[in-house]
Amino acid sequence: MVLKNLNYPLDFKFKISTLASDFNITDRNGSYVAYVRQKMFKLKEDVVVFNDESKSKELFRIKANQWIDFNASYSLNDLTDNKNYGRLARKGMRSLWKSSYDILDANDQPKFTVTEDNGWTKFFDGMVSEIPIIGMFTGYFLNPAYTVRGIDGKEYFKLKKMPSFFGRRFQLDRVIDIDDEDESLVILSLLMMVLLERARG
């Protein structure tokens, strides 16, 4: 299946009542788009995307190609149609300063890039978060943003962390229209990226 007719912006909101990294994706009207659960205690990242919080239907599965490290990539699989959309690949050591990812299609051809807009935000967040008490509130004023660009150089999506306690919320907006299948590829890539970035702080 493809994700289509979405009403942007989409909100990614993490649950703080579970040990797992679970989050809801809702649209502008508050309607469910998906529920994302990262499986715990796995040597390789394993993420399941459900239809909603009831977890009655698995829609997509995202799995790392190897043990967690800077060079892991993540395959994006549609469980409904039994197809592979492509994969998300982190750009190794370059991501230490400013997060950067490649999004590749099912033929392993580059389609999009995701780049953090300002590396200093993560740098200061890492410093301030170590300060007692004050560090608890970095989620209100140090919030990274990311831009998705096509190989044509155009900006297609903007993802930003919203001011919130515990860094619970991200918001995704579409800048220009895009093919439904490419849209699904990007959204699946970004929800995996959000899990990775949130884990890094």
C-alpha positions as semicolon CSV with decimal commas, in nm:
position;residue;x (nm);y (nm);z (nm)
1;M;0,000;0,000;0,000
2;V;0,108;0,361;-0,039
3;L;0,054;0,646;0,201
4;K;-0,154;0,900;0,011
5;N;-0,405;1,184;0,046
6;L;-0,228;1,295;0,363
7;N;-0,326;1,621;0,529
8;Y;-0,006;1,798;0,626
9;P;0,154;1,880;0,858
10;L;0,197;1,536;1,015
11;D;0,272;1,513;1,386
12;F;0,504;1,248;1,529
13;K;0,434;1,223;1,902
14;F;0,630;0,985;2,123
15;K;0,463;0,804;2,411
16;I;0,642;0,845;2,743
17;S;0,440;0,574;2,918
18;T;0,619;0,283;2,746
19;L;0,976;0,155;2,763
20;A;0,980;0,104;2,387
21;S;1,025;0,396;2,146
22;D;0,663;0,415;2,032
23;F;0,504;0,711;1,859
24;N;0,181;0,809;1,690
25;I;0,161;0,978;1,351
26;T;-0,146;1,195;1,307
27;D;-0,244;1,444;1,038
28;R;-0,354;1,806;1,054
29;N;-0,706;1,699;1,158
30;G;-0,583;1,467;1,433
31;S;-0,666;1,154;1,229
32;Y;-0,441;0,849;1,262
33;V;-0,185;0,786;0,988
34;A;0,016;0,515;1,165
35;Y;0,155;0,387;1,493
36;V;0,526;0,311;1,508
37;R;0,693;0,066;1,745
38;Q;1,063;-0,003;1,774
39;K;1,123;-0,357;1,897
40;M;1,332;-0,367;2,211
41;F;1,647;-0,567;2,289
42;K;1,734;-0,629;1,925
43;L;2,095;-0,633;1,804
44;K;1,963;-0,505;1,473
45;E;1,710;-0,223;1,456
46;D;1,361;-0,363;1,393
47;V;1,065;-0,128;1,355
48;V;0,701;-0,212;1,284
49;V;0,450;0,039;1,148
50;F;0,089;-0,040;1,242
51;N;-0,239;0,109;1,123
52;D;-0,308;0,262;1,467
53;E;-0,242;0,221;1,838
54;S;-0,452;-0,095;1,855
55;K;-0,173;-0,263;1,652
56;S;-0,435;-0,475;1,475
57;K;-0,264;-0,456;1,136
58;E;0,103;-0,440;1,041
59;L;0,159;-0,212;0,742
60;F;0,536;-0,173;0,709
61;R;0,855;-0,319;0,852
62;I;1,192;-0,144;0,874
63;K;1,500;-0,353;0,947
64;A;1,870;-0,274;0,973
65;N;2,103;-0,456;0,736
66;Q;2,360;-0,514;1,012
67;W;2,433;-0,454;1,378
68;I;2,379;-0,098;1,490
69;D;2,663;0,131;1,382
70;F;2,728;0,440;1,172
71;N;2,722;0,248;0,845
72;A;2,397;0,058;0,896
73;S;2,121;0,106;0,642
74;Y;1,753;0,032;0,687
75;S;1,532;-0,154;0,440
76;L;1,177;-0,021;0,402
77;N;0,926;-0,299;0,338
78;D;0,554;-0,292;0,264
79;L;0,389;-0,590;0,438
80;T;0,052;-0,539;0,270
81;D;0,181;-0,566;-0,087
82;N;0,496;-0,762;0,000
83;K;0,731;-0,517;-0,167
84;N;1,046;-0,327;-0,087
85;Y;1,037;0,052;-0,124
86;G;1,408;0,107;-0,084
87;R;1,634;0,195;0,206
88;L;1,761;0,472;0,430
89;A;2,140;0,500;0,464
90;R;2,323;0,719;0,713
91;K;2,625;0,902;0,575
92;G;2,877;0,757;0,819
93;M;3,125;0,987;0,985
94;R;2,974;1,299;0,827
95;S;2,673;1,242;1,052
96;L;2,882;1,298;1,366
97;W;2,863;1,675;1,317
98;K;2,556;1,736;1,106
99;S;2,316;1,450;1,046
100;S;2,293;1,345;0,684
101;Y;2,115;1,052;0,519
102;D;2,055;0,913;0,171
103;I;1,719;0,772;0,064
104;L;1,750;0,508;-0,209
105;D;1,476;0,343;-0,413
106;A;1,410;-0,031;-0,459
107;N;1,676;-0,040;-0,734
108;D;1,928;0,111;-0,492
109;Q;1,934;0,436;-0,686
110;P;1,965;0,765;-0,491
111;K;1,633;0,953;-0,481
112;F;1,655;1,198;-0,191
113;T;1,889;1,330;0,076
114;V;1,802;1,436;0,431
115;T;2,027;1,696;0,590
116;E;2,017;1,860;0,930
117;D;1,983;2,235;0,877
118;N;2,214;2,349;1,157
119;G;2,478;2,127;1,319
120;W;2,528;2,377;1,603
121;T;2,183;2,295;1,743
122;K;2,286;1,937;1,820
123;F;2,623;2,056;1,951
124;F;2,470;2,298;2,203
125;D;2,196;2,050;2,291
126;G;2,464;1,797;2,385
127;M;2,645;2,052;2,602
128;V;2,345;2,205;2,778
129;S;2,169;1,871;2,838
130;E;2,455;1,777;3,075
131;I;2,379;2,072;3,304
132;P;2,166;1,964;3,603
133;I;1,801;2,080;3,593
134;I;1,860;2,322;3,302
135;G;1,938;2,025;3,078
136;M;1,585;1,894;3,132
137;F;1,445;2,188;2,936
138;T;1,660;2,178;2,622
139;G;1,362;2,032;2,437
140;Y;1,197;2,373;2,459
141;F;1,466;2,582;2,295
142;L;1,716;2,357;2,112
143;N;1,524;2,188;1,836
144;P;1,689;2,060;1,517
145;A;1,529;2,082;1,173
146;Y;1,591;1,870;0,863
147;T;1,536;1,923;0,491
148;V;1,456;1,653;0,236
149;R;1,587;1,730;-0,112
150;G;1,550;1,536;-0,434
151;I;1,839;1,457;-0,666
152;D;1,704;1,752;-0,867
153;G;1,806;1,979;-0,578
154;K;1,448;2,081;-0,494
155;E;1,324;2,087;-0,135
156;Y;1,036;1,845;-0,087
157;F;0,986;1,813;0,289
158;K;1,076;1,989;0,613
159;L;1,096;1,799;0,943
160;K;1,142;1,981;1,270
161;K;1,152;1,890;1,636
162;M;0,884;2,087;1,817
163;P;0,931;2,251;2,159
164;S;0,826;1,985;2,412
165;F;0,936;1,826;2,736
166;F;1,147;1,508;2,676
167;G;1,167;1,590;2,302
168;R;0,838;1,416;2,237
169;R;0,713;1,586;1,919
170;F;0,829;1,622;1,560
171;Q;0,636;1,781;1,276
172;L;0,663;1,700;0,906
173;D;0,549;1,938;0,634
174;R;0,548;1,891;0,258
175;V;0,696;2,178;0,057
176;I;0,593;2,064;-0,292
177;D;0,376;1,782;-0,422
178;I;0,531;1,443;-0,487
179;D;0,443;1,104;-0,636
180;D;0,256;0,878;-0,388
181;E;0,518;0,602;-0,394
182;D;0,803;0,847;-0,343
183;E;0,605;1,009;-0,064
184;S;0,575;0,672;0,114
185;L;0,948;0,613;0,066
186;V;1,031;0,949;0,224
187;I;0,790;0,918;0,517
188;L;0,911;0,567;0,607
189;S;1,269;0,690;0,588
190;L;1,196;0,988;0,811
191;L;1,017;0,791;1,082
192;M;1,324;0,564;1,102
193;M;1,550;0,868;1,106
194;V;1,349;1,024;1,390
195;L;1,407;0,712;1,601
196;L;1,780;0,725;1,528
197;E;1,815;1,098;1,592
198;R;1,610;1,093;1,911
199;A;1,826;0,809;2,044
200;R;2,136;1,019;1,980
201;G;1,995;1,309;2,181
